[in-house]
């Protein structure tokens, strides 16, 4: 009986530790963001993850840029639309400096850690 109690206690403690280790923004990625990602994310946050665009799952094709992993998953699409084609954001083309931030990040691998 004592052994079962210890096993159950260990299982409960493990479950608690796992649930507490989730990040604040519900982003499954735990990598430390790299400088190229952070520079690109700043552009994306101010130009793309805005009201009416990619600020929630219900907007703009269901694409939501509120988490690091969501941004990284769309790295190539972001570069194609915002840099190569210049069709995003619809409010106007990005500056050359902002395009370079996105291009440099994608060229480095388009990962959160880049």
Backbone as XML, in Angstrom:
<?xml version="1.0"?>
<chain id="A" units="angstrom">
  <residue number="1" name="UNK">
    <atom name="N" x="0.822" y="-1.195" z="0.000"/>
    <atom name="CA" x="0.000" y="0.000" z="0.000"/>
    <atom name="C" x="0.865" y="1.258" z="0.000"/>
  </residue>
  <residue number="2" name="UNK">
    <atom name="N" x="1.928" y="1.204" z="0.799"/>
    <atom name="CA" x="2.824" y="2.347" z="0.887"/>
    <atom name="C" x="3.498" y="2.587" z="-0.462"/>
  </residue>
  <residue number="3" name="UNK">
    <atom name="N" x="3.843" y="1.519" z="-1.162"/>
    <atom name="CA" x="4.503" y="1.622" z="-2.472"/>
    <atom name="C" x="3.560" y="2.259" z="-3.502"/>
  </residue>
  <residue number="4" name="UNK">
    <atom name="N" x="2.305" y="1.877" z="-3.499"/>
    <atom name="CA" x="1.322" y="2.456" z="-4.425"/>
    <atom name="C" x="1.171" y="3.955" z="-4.142"/>
  </residue>
  <residue number="5" name="UNK">
    <atom name="N" x="1.138" y="4.314" z="-2.875"/>
    <atom name="CA" x="1.025" y="5.722" z="-2.503"/>
    <atom name="C" x="2.230" y="6.518" z="-3.029"/>
  </residue>
  <residue number="6" name="UNK">
    <atom name="N" x="3.423" y="5.968" z="-2.914"/>
    <atom name="CA" x="4.622" y="6.640" z="-3.412"/>
    <atom name="C" x="4.587" y="6.789" z="-4.927"/>
  </residue>
  <residue number="7" name="UNK">
    <atom name="N" x="4.137" y="5.763" z="-5.620"/>
    <atom name="CA" x="4.053" y="5.808" z="-7.087"/>
    <atom name="C" x="3.042" y="6.864" z="-7.524"/>
  </residue>
  <residue number="8" name="UNK">
    <atom name="N" x="1.886" y="6.892" z="-6.884"/>
    <atom name="CA" x="0.872" y="7.881" z="-7.221"/>
    <atom name="C" x="1.355" y="9.301" z="-6.918"/>
  </residue>
  <residue number="9" name="UNK">
    <atom name="N" x="2.037" y="9.471" z="-5.812"/>
    <atom name="CA" x="2.570" y="10.792" z="-5.459"/>
    <atom name="C" x="3.580" y="11.246" z="-6.503"/>
  </residue>
  <residue number="10" name="UNK">
    <atom name="N" x="4.446" y="10.348" z="-6.933"/>
    <atom name="CA" x="5.443" y="10.682" z="-7.951"/>
    <atom name="C" x="4.769" y="11.052" z="-9.276"/>
  </residue>
  <residue number="11" name="UNK">
    <atom name="N" x="3.724" y="10.330" z="-9.635"/>
    <atom name="CA" x="3.007" y="10.624" z="-10.882"/>
    <atom name="C" x="2.341" y="11.993" z="-10.830"/>
  </residue>
  <residue number="12" name="UNK">
    <atom name="N" x="1.724" y="12.318" z="-9.726"/>
    <atom name="CA" x="1.073" y="13.616" z="-9.573"/>
    <atom name="C" x="2.103" y="14.734" z="-9.609"/>
  </residue>
  <residue number="13" name="UNK">
    <atom name="N" x="3.207" y="14.562" z="-8.928"/>
    <atom name="CA" x="4.264" y="15.579" z="-8.927"/>
    <atom name="C" x="4.821" y="15.781" z="-10.337"/>
  </residue>
  <residue number="14" name="UNK">
    <atom name="N" x="4.997" y="14.719" z="-11.083"/>
    <atom name="CA" x="5.479" y="14.831" z="-12.463"/>
    <atom name="C" x="4.498" y="15.611" z="-13.314"/>
  </residue>
  <residue number="15" name="UNK">
    <atom name="N" x="3.227" y="15.330" z="-13.158"/>
    <atom name="CA" x="2.205" y="16.048" z="-13.924"/>
    <atom name="C" x="2.201" y="17.533" z="-13.579"/>
  </residue>
  <residue number="16" name="UNK">
    <atom name="N" x="2.381" y="17.853" z="-12.332"/>
    <atom name="CA" x="2.412" y="19.253" z="-11.910"/>
    <atom name="C" x="3.627" y="19.952" z="-12.497"/>
  </residue>
  <residue number="17" name="UNK">
    <atom name="N" x="4.777" y="19.317" z="-12.459"/>
    <atom name="CA" x="5.991" y="19.919" z="-13.007"/>
    <atom name="C" x="5.866" y="20.152" z="-14.503"/>
  </residue>
  <residue number="18" name="UNK">
    <atom name="N" x="5.299" y="19.222" z="-15.225"/>
    <atom name="CA" x="5.125" y="19.379" z="-16.669"/>
    <atom name="C" x="4.171" y="20.526" z="-16.964"/>
  </residue>
  <residue number="19" name="UNK">
    <atom name="N" x="3.075" y="20.619" z="-16.253"/>
    <atom name="CA" x="2.102" y="21.684" z="-16.524"/>
    <atom name="C" x="2.649" y="23.055" z="-16.146"/>
  </residue>
  <residue number="20" name="UNK">
    <atom name="N" x="3.518" y="23.134" z="-15.178"/>
    <atom name="CA" x="4.093" y="24.416" z="-14.777"/>
    <atom name="C" x="5.227" y="24.858" z="-15.682"/>
  </residue>
  <residue number="21" name="UNK">
    <atom name="N" x="5.742" y="23.964" z="-16.501"/>
    <atom name="CA" x="6.879" y="24.319" z="-17.341"/>
    <atom name="C" x="6.471" y="24.965" z="-18.654"/>
  </residue>
  <residue number="22" name="UNK">
    <atom name="N" x="5.174" y="25.092" z="-18.922"/>
    <atom name="CA" x="4.726" y="25.723" z="-20.160"/>
    <atom name="C" x="5.029" y="27.210" z="-20.121"/>
  </residue>
  <residue number="23" name="UNK">
    <atom name="N" x="5.321" y="27.773" z="-21.306"/>
    <atom name="CA" x="5.671" y="29.191" z="-21.373"/>
    <atom name="C" x="4.445" y="30.064" z="-21.152"/>
  </residue>
  <residue number="24" name="UNK">
    <atom name="N" x="4.700" y="31.321" z="-20.868"/>
    <atom name="CA" x="3.635" y="32.260" z="-20.557"/>
    <atom name="C" x="2.669" y="32.486" z="-21.713"/>
  </residue>
  <residue number="25" name="UNK">
    <atom name="N" x="3.160" y="32.486" z="-22.963"/>
    <atom name="CA" x="2.286" y="32.785" z="-24.096"/>
    <atom name="C" x="1.743" y="31.521" z="-24.770"/>
  </residue>
  <residue number="26" name="UNK">
    <atom name="N" x="1.779" y="30.400" z="-24.059"/>
    <atom name="CA" x="1.304" y="29.116" z="-24.575"/>
    <atom name="C" x="2.056" y="28.690" z="-25.826"/>
  </residue>
  <residue number="27" name="UNK">
    <atom name="N" x="3.264" y="29.172" z="-26.010"/>
    <atom name="CA" x="4.106" y="28.829" z="-27.144"/>
    <atom name="C" x="4.872" y="27.567" z="-26.787"/>
  </residue>
  <residue number="28" name="UNK">
    <atom name="N" x="4.726" y="26.484" z="-27.572"/>
    <atom name="CA" x="5.414" y="25.247" z="-27.232"/>
    <atom name="C" x="6.927" y="25.339" z="-27.393"/>
  </residue>
  <residue number="29" name="UNK">
    <atom name="N" x="7.409" y="26.355" z="-28.063"/>
    <atom name="CA" x="8.846" y="26.496" z="-28.258"/>
    <atom name="C" x="9.481" y="27.031" z="-26.990"/>
  </residue>
  <residue number="30" name="UNK">
    <atom name="N" x="10.570" y="26.414" z="-26.576"/>
    <atom name="CA" x="11.262" y="26.871" z="-25.382"/>
    <atom name="C" x="12.640" y="27.418" z="-25.717"/>
  </residue>
  <residue number="31" name="UNK">
    <atom name="N" x="12.973" y="27.479" z="-26.989"/>
    <atom name="CA" x="14.280" y="27.995" z="-27.373"/>
    <atom name="C" x="14.384" y="29.481" z="-27.051"/>
  </residue>
  <residue number="32" name="UNK">
    <atom name="N" x="15.600" y="29.895" z="-26.779"/>
    <atom name="CA" x="15.851" y="31.316" z="-26.578"/>
    <atom name="C" x="15.892" y="31.983" z="-27.943"/>
  </residue>
  <residue number="33" name="UNK">
    <atom name="N" x="15.073" y="33.008" z="-28.154"/>
    <atom name="CA" x="15.062" y="33.682" z="-29.452"/>
    <atom name="C" x="16.408" y="34.324" z="-29.772"/>
  </residue>
  <residue number="34" name="UNK">
    <atom name="N" x="16.829" y="34.148" z="-31.027"/>
    <atom name="CA" x="18.077" y="34.734" z="-31.483"/>
    <atom name="C" x="17.883" y="36.160" z="-31.965"/>
  </residue>
  <residue number="35" name="UNK">
    <atom name="N" x="18.978" y="36.879" z="-32.197"/>
    <atom name="CA" x="18.888" y="38.287" z="-32.577"/>
    <atom name="C" x="18.218" y="38.533" z="-33.932"/>
  </residue>
  <residue number="36" name="UNK">
    <atom name="N" x="18.441" y="37.672" z="-34.902"/>
    <atom name="CA" x="17.812" y="37.864" z="-36.220"/>
    <atom name="C" x="16.309" y="37.617" z="-36.118"/>
  </residue>
  <residue number="37" name="UNK">
    <atom name="N" x="15.927" y="36.596" z="-35.352"/>
    <atom name="CA" x="14.502" y="36.341" z="-35.142"/>
    <atom name="C" x="13.852" y="37.526" z="-34.439"/>
  </residue>
  <residue number="38" name="UNK">
    <atom name="N" x="14.481" y="38.029" z="-33.391"/>
    <atom name="CA" x="13.898" y="39.140" z="-32.643"/>
    <atom name="C" x="13.750" y="40.390" z="-33.507"/>
  </residue>
  <residue number="39" name="UNK">
    <atom name="N" x="14.715" y="40.637" z="-34.388"/>
    <atom name="CA" x="14.616" y="41.795" z="-35.290"/>
    <atom name="C" x="13.455" y="41.614" z="-36.260"/>
  </residue>
  <residue number="40" name="UNK">
    <atom name="N" x="13.338" y="40.406" z="-36.836"/>
    <atom name="CA" x="12.240" y="40.127" z="-37.767"/>
    <atom name="C" x="10.900" y="40.149" z="-37.040"/>
  </residue>
  <residue number="41" name="UNK">
    <atom name="N" x="10.861" y="39.589" z="-35.832"/>
    <atom name="CA" x="9.619" y="39.555" z="-35.062"/>
    <atom name="C" x="9.125" y="40.971" z="-34.764"/>
  </residue>
  <residue number="42" name="UNK">
    <atom name="N" x="10.026" y="41.891" z="-34.484"/>
    <atom name="CA" x="9.626" y="43.275" z="-34.221"/>
    <atom name="C" x="8.919" y="43.869" z="-35.434"/>
  </residue>
  <residue number="43" name="UNK">
    <atom name="N" x="9.426" y="43.569" z="-36.632"/>
    <atom name="CA" x="8.785" y="44.050" z="-37.865"/>
    <atom name="C" x="7.424" y="43.386" z="-38.029"/>
  </residue>
  <residue number="44" name="UNK">
    <atom name="N" x="7.383" y="42.080" z="-37.841"/>
    <atom name="CA" x="6.149" y="41.319" z="-38.023"/>
    <atom name="C" x="5.094" y="41.750" z="-37.004"/>
  </residue>
  <residue number="45" name="UNK">
    <atom name="N" x="5.516" y="41.962" z="-35.775"/>
    <atom name="CA" x="4.582" y="42.374" z="-34.729"/>
    <atom name="C" x="3.982" y="43.740" z="-35.031"/>
  </residue>
  <residue number="46" name="UNK">
    <atom name="N" x="4.802" y="44.657" z="-35.508"/>
    <atom name="CA" x="4.292" y="46.008" z="-35.760"/>
    <atom name="C" x="3.583" y="46.148" z="-37.103"/>
  </residue>
  <residue number="47" name="UNK">
    <atom name="N" x="3.876" y="45.275" z="-38.055"/>
    <atom name="CA" x="3.305" y="45.416" z="-39.396"/>
    <atom name="C" x="2.275" y="44.351" z="-39.754"/>
  </residue>
  <residue number="48" name="UNK">
    <atom name="N" x="2.398" y="43.169" z="-39.175"/>
    <atom name="CA" x="1.538" y="42.043" z="-39.579"/>
    <atom name="C" x="0.610" y="41.565" z="-38.464"/>
  </residue>
  <residue number="49" name="UNK">
    <atom name="N" x="1.103" y="41.492" z="-37.258"/>
    <atom name="CA" x="0.296" y="41.003" z="-36.136"/>
    <atom name="C" x="-0.463" y="42.170" z="-35.520"/>
  </residue>
  <residue number="50" name="UNK">
    <atom name="N" x="-1.295" y="42.787" z="-36.349"/>
    <atom name="CA" x="-2.067" y="43.945" z="-35.926"/>
    <atom name="C" x="-3.548" y="43.635" z="-36.049"/>
  </residue>
  <residue number="51" name="UNK">
    <atom name="N" x="-4.349" y="44.476" z="-35.481"/>
    <atom name="CA" x="-5.792" y="44.293" z="-35.542"/>
    <atom name="C" x="-6.265" y="44.197" z="-36.988"/>
  </residue>
  <residue number="52" name="UNK">
    <atom name="N" x="-7.030" y="43.169" z="-37.277"/>
    <atom name="CA" x="-7.555" y="42.970" z="-38.623"/>
    <atom name="C" x="-6.640" y="42.167" z="-39.526"/>
  </residue>
  <residue number="53" name="UNK">
    <atom name="N" x="-5.441" y="41.905" z="-39.077"/>
    <atom name="CA" x="-4.514" y="41.119" z="-39.910"/>
    <atom name="C" x="-4.238" y="39.774" z="-39.239"/>
  </residue>
  <residue number="54" name="UNK">
    <atom name="N" x="-3.068" y="39.608" z="-38.649"/>
    <atom name="CA" x="-2.676" y="38.316" z="-38.082"/>
    <atom name="C" x="-2.545" y="38.365" z="-36.569"/>
  </residue>
  <residue number="55" name="UNK">
    <atom name="N" x="-3.522" y="38.979" z="-35.909"/>
    <atom name="CA" x="-3.489" y="39.106" z="-34.453"/>
    <atom name="C" x="-4.342" y="38.069" z="-33.742"/>
  </residue>
  <residue number="56" name="UNK">
    <atom name="N" x="-5.070" y="37.261" z="-34.484"/>
    <atom name="CA" x="-5.860" y="36.196" z="-33.877"/>
    <atom name="C" x="-6.151" y="35.145" z="-34.933"/>
  </residue>
  <residue number="57" name="UNK">
    <atom name="N" x="-6.509" y="33.932" z="-34.516"/>
    <atom name="CA" x="-6.775" y="32.876" z="-35.490"/>
    <atom name="C" x="-7.923" y="33.175" z="-36.446"/>
  </residue>
  <residue number="58" name="UNK">
    <atom name="N" x="-8.815" y="34.078" z="-36.066"/>
    <atom name="CA" x="-9.980" y="34.372" z="-36.901"/>
    <atom name="C" x="-9.667" y="35.360" z="-38.020"/>
  </residue>
  <residue number="59" name="UNK">
    <atom name="N" x="-8.494" y="35.948" z="-38.017"/>
    <atom name="CA" x="-8.168" y="36.987" z="-38.990"/>
    <atom name="C" x="-7.264" y="36.483" z="-40.110"/>
  </residue>
  <residue number="60" name="UNK">
    <atom name="N" x="-7.317" y="37.145" z="-41.221"/>
    <atom name="CA" x="-6.428" y="36.971" z="-42.373"/>
    <atom name="C" x="-6.016" y="35.521" z="-42.621"/>
  </residue>
  <residue number="61" name="UNK">
    <atom name="N" x="-6.939" y="34.749" z="-43.097"/>
    <atom name="CA" x="-6.654" y="33.369" z="-43.468"/>
    <atom name="C" x="-6.397" y="32.444" z="-42.299"/>
  </residue>
  <residue number="62" name="UNK">
    <atom name="N" x="-6.757" y="32.850" z="-41.094"/>
    <atom name="CA" x="-6.539" y="32.020" z="-39.919"/>
    <atom name="C" x="-5.091" y="31.980" z="-39.468"/>
  </residue>
  <residue number="63" name="UNK">
    <atom name="N" x="-4.257" y="32.843" z="-40.022"/>
    <atom name="CA" x="-2.839" y="32.879" z="-39.652"/>
    <atom name="C" x="-2.671" y="33.842" z="-38.494"/>
  </residue>
  <residue number="64" name="UNK">
    <atom name="N" x="-2.078" y="33.341" z="-37.416"/>
    <atom name="CA" x="-1.949" y="34.087" z="-36.178"/>
    <atom name="C" x="-0.469" y="34.201" z="-35.810"/>
  </residue>
  <residue number="65" name="UNK">
    <atom name="N" x="0.051" y="35.412" z="-35.728"/>
    <atom name="CA" x="1.457" y="35.624" z="-35.404"/>
    <atom name="C" x="1.654" y="36.062" z="-33.954"/>
  </residue>
  <residue number="66" name="UNK">
    <atom name="N" x="0.872" y="35.498" z="-33.043"/>
    <atom name="CA" x="0.986" y="35.880" z="-31.642"/>
    <atom name="C" x="2.025" y="35.059" z="-30.880"/>
  </residue>
  <residue number="67" name="UNK">
    <atom name="N" x="2.548" y="33.986" z="-31.466"/>
    <atom name="CA" x="3.569" y="33.191" z="-30.792"/>
    <atom name="C" x="4.810" y="33.067" z="-31.673"/>
  </residue>
  <residue number="68" name="UNK">
    <atom name="N" x="5.929" y="32.830" z="-31.036"/>
    <atom name="CA" x="7.177" y="32.656" z="-31.765"/>
    <atom name="C" x="7.109" y="31.496" z="-32.749"/>
  </residue>
  <residue number="69" name="UNK">
    <atom name="N" x="6.517" y="30.390" z="-32.320"/>
    <atom name="CA" x="6.457" y="29.217" z="-33.188"/>
    <atom name="C" x="5.580" y="29.464" z="-34.412"/>
  </residue>
  <residue number="70" name="UNK">
    <atom name="N" x="4.526" y="30.242" z="-34.271"/>
    <atom name="CA" x="3.664" y="30.555" z="-35.416"/>
    <atom name="C" x="4.413" y="31.409" z="-36.433"/>
  </residue>
  <residue number="71" name="UNK">
    <atom name="N" x="5.219" y="32.343" z="-35.950"/>
    <atom name="CA" x="6.012" y="33.179" z="-36.852"/>
    <atom name="C" x="7.046" y="32.331" z="-37.571"/>
  </residue>
  <residue number="72" name="UNK">
    <atom name="N" x="7.777" y="31.504" z="-36.828"/>
    <atom name="CA" x="8.820" y="30.667" z="-37.431"/>
    <atom name="C" x="8.240" y="29.681" z="-38.445"/>
  </residue>
  <residue number="73" name="UNK">
    <atom name="N" x="7.047" y="29.175" z="-38.180"/>
    <atom name="CA" x="6.422" y="28.220" z="-39.097"/>
    <atom name="C" x="6.109" y="28.838" z="-40.454"/>
  </residue>
  <residue number="74" name="UNK">
    <atom name="N" x="5.946" y="30.142" z="-40.494"/>
    <atom name="CA" x="5.593" y="30.842" z="-41.732"/>
    <atom name="C" x="6.748" y="31.690" z="-42.278"/>
  </residue>
  <residue number="75" name="UNK">
    <atom name="N" x="7.969" y="31.422" z="-41.858"/>
    <atom name="CA" x="9.126" y="32.240" z="-42.249"/>
    <atom name="C" x="9.222" y="32.446" z="-43.758"/>
  </residue>
  <residue number="76" name="UNK">
    <atom name="N" x="9.171" y="31.373" z="-44.521"/>
    <atom name="CA" x="9.318" y="31.495" z="-45.975"/>
    <atom name="C" x="8.148" y="32.241" z="-46.610"/>
  </residue>
  <residue number="77" name="UNK">
    <atom name="N" x="6.949" y="31.997" z="-46.112"/>
    <atom name="CA" x="5.775" y="32.706" z="-46.637"/>
    <atom name="C" x="5.859" y="34.201" z="-46.332"/>
  </residue>
  <residue number="78" name="UNK">
    <atom name="N" x="6.315" y="34.522" z="-45.128"/>
    <atom name="CA" x="6.461" y="35.926" z="-44.759"/>
    <atom name="C" x="7.437" y="36.609" z="-45.707"/>
  </residue>
  <residue number="79" name="UNK">
    <atom name="N" x="8.570" y="35.970" z="-45.949"/>
    <atom name="CA" x="9.569" y="36.563" z="-46.843"/>
    <atom name="C" x="9.022" y="36.707" z="-48.255"/>
  </residue>
  <residue number="80" name="UNK">
    <atom name="N" x="8.369" y="35.679" z="-48.750"/>
    <atom name="CA" x="7.829" y="35.740" z="-50.109"/>
    <atom name="C" x="6.839" y="36.887" z="-50.264"/>
  </residue>
  <residue number="81" name="UNK">
    <atom name="N" x="5.879" y="36.975" z="-49.345"/>
    <atom name="CA" x="4.823" y="37.985" z="-49.479"/>
    <atom name="C" x="5.276" y="39.397" z="-49.118"/>
  </residue>
  <residue number="82" name="UNK">
    <atom name="N" x="6.055" y="39.533" z="-48.055"/>
    <atom name="CA" x="6.415" y="40.874" z="-47.581"/>
    <atom name="C" x="7.692" y="41.423" z="-48.213"/>
  </residue>
  <residue number="83" name="UNK">
    <atom name="N" x="8.593" y="40.538" z="-48.620"/>
    <atom name="CA" x="9.876" y="41.000" z="-49.158"/>
    <atom name="C" x="9.941" y="40.823" z="-50.671"/>
  </residue>
  <residue number="84" name="UNK">
    <atom name="N" x="9.779" y="39.582" z="-51.128"/>
    <atom name="CA" x="9.948" y="39.289" z="-52.557"/>
    <atom name="C" x="8.847" y="39.910" z="-53.414"/>
  </residue>
  <residue number="85" name="UNK">
    <atom name="N" x="7.585" y="39.705" z="-53.011"/>
    <atom name="CA" x="6.459" y="40.221" z="-53.794"/>
    <atom name="C" x="6.023" y="41.615" z="-53.354"/>
  </residue>
  <residue number="86" name="UNK">
    <atom name="N" x="6.296" y="41.957" z="-52.110"/>
    <atom name="CA" x="5.902" y="43.264" z="-51.586"/>
    <atom name="C" x="4.404" y="43.459" z="-51.485"/>
  </residue>
  <residue number="87" name="UNK">
    <atom name="N" x="3.654" y="42.363" z="-51.400"/>
    <atom name="CA" x="2.191" y="42.464" z="-51.340"/>
    <atom name="C" x="1.650" y="42.536" z="-49.917"/>
  </residue>
  <residue number="88" name="UNK">
    <atom name="N" x="2.494" y="42.329" z="-48.935"/>
    <atom name="CA" x="2.080" y="42.412" z="-47.536"/>
    <atom name="C" x="3.036" y="43.343" z="-46.822"/>
  </residue>
  <residue number="89" name="UNK">
    <atom name="N" x="2.598" y="44.051" z="-45.848"/>
    <atom name="CA" x="1.223" y="44.182" z="-45.391"/>
    <atom name="C" x="0.406" y="45.051" z="-46.341"/>
  </residue>
  <residue number="90" name="UNK">
    <atom name="N" x="-0.913" y="44.896" z="-46.321"/>
    <atom name="CA" x="-1.754" y="45.654" z="-47.245"/>
    <atom name="C" x="-1.741" y="47.163" z="-46.995"/>
  </residue>
  <residue number="91" name="UNK">
    <atom name="N" x="-1.256" y="47.570" z="-45.844"/>
    <atom name="CA" x="-1.188" y="49.005" z="-45.532"/>
    <atom name="C" x="-0.022" y="49.697" z="-46.237"/>
  </residue>
  <residue number="92" name="UNK">
    <atom name="N" x="0.852" y="48.937" z="-46.855"/>
    <atom name="CA" x="1.981" y="49.514" z="-47.570"/>
    <atom name="C" x="3.221" y="48.667" z="-47.440"/>
  </residue>
  <residue number="93" name="UNK">
    <atom name="N" x="4.089" y="48.797" z="-48.416"/>
    <atom name="CA" x="5.310" y="47.999" z="-48.446"/>
    <atom name="C" x="6.194" y="48.309" z="-47.235"/>
  </residue>
  <residue number="94" name="UNK">
    <atom name="N" x="6.960" y="47.312" z="-46.836"/>
    <atom name="CA" x="7.915" y="47.493" z="-45.754"/>
    <atom name="C" x="9.089" y="48.337" z="-46.237"/>
  </residue>
  <residue number="95" name="UNK">
    <atom name="N" x="9.764" y="48.968" z="-45.305"/>
    <atom name="CA" x="10.962" y="49.729" z="-45.653"/>
    <atom name="C" x="12.071" y="48.756" z="-46.051"/>
  </residue>
  <residue number="96" name="UNK">
    <atom name="N" x="13.078" y="49.266" z="-46.724"/>
    <atom name="CA" x="14.215" y="48.426" z="-47.125"/>
    <atom name="C" x="14.885" y="47.814" z="-45.895"/>
  </residue>
  <residue number="97" name="UNK">
    <atom name="N" x="14.992" y="48.578" z="-44.820"/>
    <atom name="CA" x="15.615" y="48.076" z="-43.587"/>
    <atom name="C" x="14.798" y="46.925" z="-42.989"/>
  </residue>
  <residue number="98" name="UNK">
    <atom name="N" x="13.460" y="47.061" z="-42.991"/>
    <atom name="CA" x="12.602" y="45.998" z="-42.462"/>
    <atom name="C" x="12.657" y="44.755" z="-43.340"/>
  </residue>
  <residue number="99" name="UNK">
    <atom name="N" x="12.706" y="44.938" z="-44.649"/>
    <atom name="CA" x="12.827" y="43.793" z="-45.558"/>
    <atom name="C" x="14.135" y="43.057" z="-45.310"/>
  </residue>
  <residue number="100" name="UNK">
    <atom name="N" x="15.196" y="43.805" z="-45.049"/>
    <atom name="CA" x="16.496" y="43.190" z="-44.781"/>
    <atom name="C" x="16.456" y="42.369" z="-43.499"/>
  </residue>
  <residue number="101" name="UNK">
    <atom name="N" x="15.785" y="42.846" z="-42.476"/>
    <atom name="CA" x="15.678" y="42.102" z="-41.215"/>
    <atom name="C" x="15.009" y="40.754" z="-41.443"/>
  </residue>
  <residue number="102" name="UNK">
    <atom name="N" x="13.940" y="40.747" z="-42.222"/>
    <atom name="CA" x="13.237" y="39.492" z="-42.510"/>
    <atom name="C" x="14.099" y="38.595" z="-43.393"/>
  </residue>
  <residue number="103" name="UNK">
    <atom name="N" x="14.699" y="39.159" z="-44.430"/>
    <atom name="CA" x="15.542" y="38.372" z="-45.341"/>
    <atom name="C" x="16.725" y="37.749" z="-44.613"/>
  </residue>
  <residue number="104" name="UNK">
    <atom name="N" x="17.374" y="38.520" z="-43.746"/>
    <atom name="CA" x="18.526" y="38.001" z="-43.000"/>
    <atom name="C" x="18.119" y="36.856" z="-42.087"/>
  </residue>
  <residue number="105" name="UNK">
    <atom name="N" x="16.965" y="36.992" z="-41.440"/>
    <atom name="CA" x="16.482" y="35.930" z="-40.554"/>
    <atom name="C" x="16.179" y="34.660" z="-41.339"/>
  </residue>
  <residue number="106" name="UNK">
    <atom name="N" x="15.465" y="34.776" z="-42.446"/>
    <atom name="CA" x="15.110" y="33.601" z="-43.250"/>
    <atom name="C" x="16.369" y="32.967" z="-43.845"/>
  </residue>
  <residue number="107" name="UNK">
    <atom name="N" x="17.319" y="33.774" z="-44.301"/>
    <atom name="CA" x="18.556" y="33.250" z="-44.862"/>
    <atom name="C" x="19.365" y="32.476" z="-43.807"/>
  </residue>
  <residue number="108" name="UNK">
    <atom name="N" x="19.240" y="32.886" z="-42.549"/>
    <atom name="CA" x="19.942" y="32.200" z="-41.465"/>
    <atom name="C" x="19.262" y="30.887" z="-41.080"/>
  </residue>
  <residue number="109" name="UNK">
    <atom name="N" x="18.068" y="30.647" z="-41.588"/>
    <atom name="CA" x="17.349" y="29.417" z="-41.297"/>
    <atom name="C" x="15.897" y="29.604" z="-40.919"/>
  </residue>
  <residue number="110" name="UNK">
    <atom name="N" x="15.512" y="30.843" z="-40.596"/>
    <atom name="CA" x="14.120" y="31.126" z="-40.266"/>
    <atom name="C" x="13.644" y="30.457" z="-38.986"/>
  </residue>
  <residue number="111" name="UNK">
    <atom name="N" x="14.559" y="30.191" z="-38.083"/>
    <atom name="CA" x="14.204" y="29.544" z="-36.810"/>
    <atom name="C" x="14.106" y="30.579" z="-35.690"/>
  </residue>
  <residue number="112" name="UNK">
    <atom name="N" x="13.506" y="30.197" z="-34.609"/>
    <atom name="CA" x="13.410" y="31.071" z="-33.455"/>
    <atom name="C" x="14.808" y="31.378" z="-32.911"/>
  </residue>
  <residue number="113" name="UNK">
    <atom name="N" x="15.683" y="30.425" z="-32.967"/>
    <atom name="CA" x="17.014" y="30.579" z="-32.382"/>
    <atom name="C" x="17.998" y="31.337" z="-33.260"/>
  </residue>
  <residue number="114" name="UNK">
    <atom name="N" x="17.590" y="31.700" z="-34.483"/>
    <atom name="CA" x="18.499" y="32.419" z="-35.376"/>
    <atom name="C" x="18.606" y="33.882" z="-34.998"/>
  </residue>
</chain>
